[in-house]
Amino acid sequence: MSPRLAHQLAFIHEVDKLKYVLRKTCLFNSNRRENDAEHSWHLCLMVLVLQEYSPEPIDTLKVLKMLLIHDLVEIDAGDTFLYDPARQGQAHADAEEAAAQRIFGLLPHDQRDEFYALWLEFETADNANTRFARAIDRMEPLFQNLTNGGGTWKEHEVPLSKVFERVKGIAVGTPELWDYFLEELPRALASGQIEAGAEPQS
Amino acid sequence: MSPRLAHQLAFIHEVDKLKYVLRKTCLFNSNRRENDAEHSWHLCLMVLVLQEYSPEPIDTLKVLKMLLIHDLVEIDAGDTFLYDPARQGQAHADAEEAAAQRIFGLLPHDQRDEFYALWLEFETADNANTRFARAIDRMEPLFQNLTNGGGTWKEHEVPLSKVFERVKGIAVGTPELWDYFLEELPRALASGQIEAGAEPQS
């Protein structure tokens, strides 16, 4: 076996651990928590079906690559719950950076550099591909909570004002799909799946 | 919400059920069975890392699309264990065809037709994309069994002769990676992870 293949297979073995990283949200109509590998697969399928709702053309292959690898850092750094302030500080960013170095570092250098660049672009860049990819990533837990009587909104007492603040990237990445949530979220409020909270800051 | 979006969201909800379809094989170094959604994700990542081992250029986006949807029919038709003869007859093929009609039929017609064609191509066509995609699909359980003391080979008493017969598509889709298994499988035999069985038919 060539050293190159040995590195590639080590990476393929290592990423299996993503299947053990549990998210806070549960599957649709379910109390079974989703893992990051299933989540990543579902996002890719959402891209295939919903890409027409990007206001600008996207590079589908690049968006799929980003979503396939975007959560790998959580193997070391743990799941990032959208509404947990402890997951938004510098310490957590440093842990994710170290995880990216270690996990992508298992690959041959050319692939390490490509994957690291894709991950960093997903995390930090502002372009049509990243806007759409991040919108899709934000959308899945909304769908899930809407089928689970409020799901993590209820469980972690997240009010609607906070949800609006944290998922506003959907409006940027895909305004047409955001309109769907602007219809659905008030229904969730009316039916008691979520509390209102403070008025959203405009 | 437009009728088109309603169809698309119905599909996105429905495919969540793939996360409940358990395969016979377990995760790497594990006794936890893998589900079809995790499996599909892992295959996509393997394509990104291993595509250079296709003897002909592949259309990466098309191969990813095929692998993202290739197991959706198992939501209705159940997991297809590679070594179960009952899963290889006409009745099972009919069940998968009916599942494809129902599940892809949730989508708007243009997307239904595209996904159905991709699924059928993966299942039946012989070209560089399908050969590589099917090789990747065959490869993951070999990796898993090799880390699990024989895994499903031991559990279901599958001899090496049968494995060689059922995974020969790897040799066709990616001869260079098949060479890796030609080194590893005899080691599994020598260490008692698998029995020899009858001499393979040439």
Interface residues (C-beta under 8 A of the other chain):
Chain A: M1 L5 Q8 L9 F11 I12 H13 V15 D16 L18 K19 Y20 L27 F28 E34 N35 A37 E38 S40 W41 H42 C44 L45 M46 L48 V49 L50 T60 L61 L64 K65 L68 I69 L107 Q111 F143 T147 L177 Y180 E183
Chain B: M1 L5 Q8 L9 F11 I12 H13 V15 D16 L18 K19 Y20 L27 F28 E34 N35 A37 E38 S40 W41 H42 C44 L45 M46 L48 V49 L50 T60 L61 L64 K65 L68 I69 L107 Q111 F143 T147 L177 Y180 E183
